């Protein structure tokens, strides 16, 4: 098939591009490189089935017919979307409209990456897809939260009024190879600090909780959802729940680091708890994550170490 992946040079987008190439599909990666990086897709450039278009999807474009589009474009880490607030709102609205219009024009199926942030600081725990959330619409995180909530509404409108075959995945904290070390997300930050021997930063008292899904599990869930007949949102995340303090201690354990843990003030609207109810994904998709946090961290450390050694070899040559 002909597949278009917006945000394909990002963390999850690059893994999706890779997965479709392994399936034998042709892949067009579209990315303006605001937060994506060429390094994520360099290993795909020599594949004749892969092509890259550097483009901002908020500007109308038409790459020609395709069978499927996976709309992954958006800043995703707090560090990025708070720095690029207007761009985040634009890609969730204007960019989404442009991509949905292309899917409608060519009769392509469409899947959009939404987020657990749609639940805000939840008062229902764990969070099922039926929960409407507790979001501050004018808070510092609203540029991302509301962009994704609007993205979901626009996607459902194109399904109901334009008969586009749409799918919505609500992604919970995902980690793995190619997650940028300086993007401010929990795993990348703690791992980078531990490997460097720097103090490991925890915001608040560390008792807030998160659930972490390894990237291969996330991609498998996304692919199953895309192949399904489900049009309403589906949670794809690992239901194992950890306090941030527990997560930091596990990172210290697997890295063998002596880094001290330090505490800083909790950011505004930071969710107190986050855990997906994946009953729907289990029932409809037969999906369940397979990789636990310790195993996933070891895989990520192997990738980071190999990448650093490769960079040193290139520098020496």
Long-range contacts (C-beta under 8 A, 24 or more apart in sequence): 1-25, 1-26, 1-67, 1-68, 2-26, 2-28, 2-65, 2-66, 2-67, 2-68, 3-27, 3-28, 3-66, 3-67, 3-68, 3-69, 3-70, 4-28, 4-30, 4-63, 4-66, 4-68, 4-69, 4-70, 4-102, 4-108, 5-29, 5-30, 5-69, 5-70, 5-72, 6-30, 6-31, 6-57, 6-69, 6-70, 6-71, 6-72, 6-73, 6-95, 6-99, 7-31, 7-36, 7-71, 7-72, 7-73, 7-74, 7-113, 8-36, 8-41, 8-52, 8-72, 9-33, 9-36, 9-37, 9-38, 9-40, 9-41, 9-52, 10-35, 10-36, 10-40, 10-72, 10-73, 10-76, 11-40, 11-76, 11-174, 11-176, 11-178, 11-179, 11-180, 11-215, 12-72, 12-76, 12-113, 12-171, 12-174, 12-215, 12-218, 12-219, 13-40, 13-70, 13-72, 13-73, 14-40, 14-41, 14-44, 14-178, 15-176, 15-178, 15-215, 15-216, 15-219, 16-70, 16-72, 16-219, 16-222, 17-41, 17-44, 17-50, 18-44, 19-219, 19-223, 21-47, 21-49, 21-50, 24-49, 25-49, 26-50, 26-51, 27-51, 28-52, 28-53, 28-63, 28-66, 29-53, 30-55, 30-57, 30-61, 30-63, 30-73, 31-55, 31-73, 32-56, 32-57, 32-73, 34-75, 34-84, 34-87, 35-75, 35-76, 35-77, 35-80, 35-84, 35-183, 37-180, 40-178, 56-95, 57-91, 57-95, 57-98, 57-99, 58-87, 58-90, 58-91, 58-94, 58-95, 58-98, 59-98, 60-98, 61-98, 62-102, 62-105, 63-102, 65-106, 65-108, 66-102, 66-106, 66-108, 67-108, 67-109, 68-108, 68-109, 68-110, 68-111, 68-226, 69-99, 69-102, 69-103, 69-108, 69-109, 69-110, 69-111, 70-111, 70-113, 70-222, 70-226, 71-95, 71-96, 71-99, 71-100, 71-110, 71-111, 71-112, 71-113, 71-151, 72-113, 73-99, 74-113, 74-144, 74-147, 74-148, 75-144, 76-115, 76-144, 76-183, 77-180, 77-183, 77-184, 77-185, 78-141, 78-144, 78-184, 78-185, 78-267, 79-182, 79-183, 79-184, 79-185, 80-183, 80-184, 81-141, 81-143, 81-144, 82-140, 82-141, 82-143, 85-143, 86-143, 88-143, 88-144, 88-147, 89-143, 89-146, 89-147, 91-147, 92-146, 92-147, 92-148, 92-150, 92-151, 93-147, 93-150, 93-151, 93-154, 96-150, 96-151, 96-154, 96-155, 97-154, 100-154, 100-155, 100-158, 100-162, 100-164, 100-166, 103-158, 103-164, 103-166, 104-158, 104-162, 104-164, 108-165, 109-164, 109-165, 109-166, 109-167, 109-226, 110-155, 110-158, 110-164, 110-165, 110-166, 110-167, 111-166, 111-167, 111-168, 111-169, 111-222, 111-225, 111-226, 112-151, 112-152, 112-155, 112-166, 112-167, 112-168, 112-169, 113-169, 113-171, 113-222, 114-148, 114-151, 114-152, 114-168, 114-169, 114-170, 114-171, 114-233, 115-144, 115-145, 115-148, 115-170, 115-171, 116-170, 116-171, 116-172, 116-173, 116-235, 116-237, 116-274, 116-276, 117-141, 117-144, 117-145, 117-148, 118-145, 118-148, 118-149, 118-152, 118-170, 118-233, 119-271, 119-274, 120-145, 120-269, 120-271, 121-269, 121-270, 121-271, 121-272, 122-271, 122-273, 122-274, 125-273, 125-275, 126-239, 126-241, 126-275, 126-276, 126-277, 127-235, 127-274, 127-275, 127-276, 127-277, 128-235, 128-277, 128-279, 128-280, 129-170, 129-232, 129-233, 129-234, 129-235, 129-277, 129-280, 136-269, 139-268, 139-269, 140-267, 140-268, 140-269, 141-268, 141-269, 152-233, 156-231, 156-232, 159-231, 165-231, 166-231, 167-225, 167-226, 167-228, 167-230, 167-231, 167-234, 168-231, 168-232, 168-233, 168-234, 169-221, 169-222, 169-225, 169-233, 169-234, 169-236, 170-233, 170-234, 170-235, 170-236, 170-237, 170-276, 171-213, 171-218, 171-236, 171-237, 172-211, 172-212, 172-213, 172-235, 172-236, 172-237, 172-238, 172-274, 172-275, 172-276, 173-210, 173-211, 173-212, 173-213, 173-237, 173-274, 174-212, 174-213, 174-214, 174-215, 174-218, 174-237, 175-212, 175-213, 175-214, 175-215, 175-296, 175-297, 175-300, 176-214, 176-215, 176-216, 176-296, 176-299, 176-300, 176-303, 177-215, 177-299, 177-300, 177-303, 177-304, 178-215, 178-303, 179-215, 179-300, 181-304, 186-210, 186-212, 186-244, 186-247, 187-212, 187-247, 187-251, 187-297, 187-300, 190-247, 190-248, 190-251, 191-251, 191-255, 191-297, 191-300, 191-301, 191-304, 193-259, 194-251, 194-252, 194-255, 194-257, 194-259, 195-255, 195-257, 195-301, 195-304, 196-259, 197-257, 197-258, 197-259, 198-259, 199-259, 199-260, 199-261, 199-262, 200-248, 200-251, 200-252, 200-257, 200-259, 200-260, 200-261, 200-262, 201-262, 201-264, 202-244, 202-245, 202-248, 202-261, 202-262, 202-263, 202-264, 203-244, 203-263, 203-264, 203-265, 203-266, 203-267, 203-270, 204-244, 204-263, 204-265, 204-266, 204-270, 205-245, 205-263, 206-243, 206-244, 206-245, 206-248, 206-261, 206-263, 207-243, 207-244, 207-245, 208-243, 208-244, 208-266, 208-270, 208-271, 208-272, 208-273, 209-241, 209-242, 209-243, 209-244, 209-272, 209-273, 209-274, 209-275, 210-241, 210-242, 210-244, 210-247, 210-274, 211-237, 211-238, 211-239, 211-240, 211-241, 211-242, 211-274, 211-275, 211-276, 212-238, 212-240, 212-242, 212-247, 212-293, 212-296, 213-237, 213-238, 213-289, 214-238, 214-289, 214-291, 214-295, 214-296, 214-299, 216-291, 217-289, 217-290, 217-291, 220-287, 221-281, 221-285, 221-287, 221-289, 224-285, 224-286, 224-287, 225-281, 225-285, 228-284, 228-285, 230-284, 230-285, 234-280, 234-281, 234-284, 234-285, 235-276, 235-277, 235-278, 235-280, 235-281, 236-276, 236-278, 236-281, 236-287, 237-276, 237-278, 237-289, 238-276, 238-289, 238-293, 239-275, 239-276, 239-277, 239-278, 239-289, 240-292, 240-293, 241-273, 241-274, 241-275, 242-293, 247-293, 250-293, 250-294, 250-297, 251-297, 253-294, 254-294, 254-297, 254-298, 254-301, 255-297, 255-301
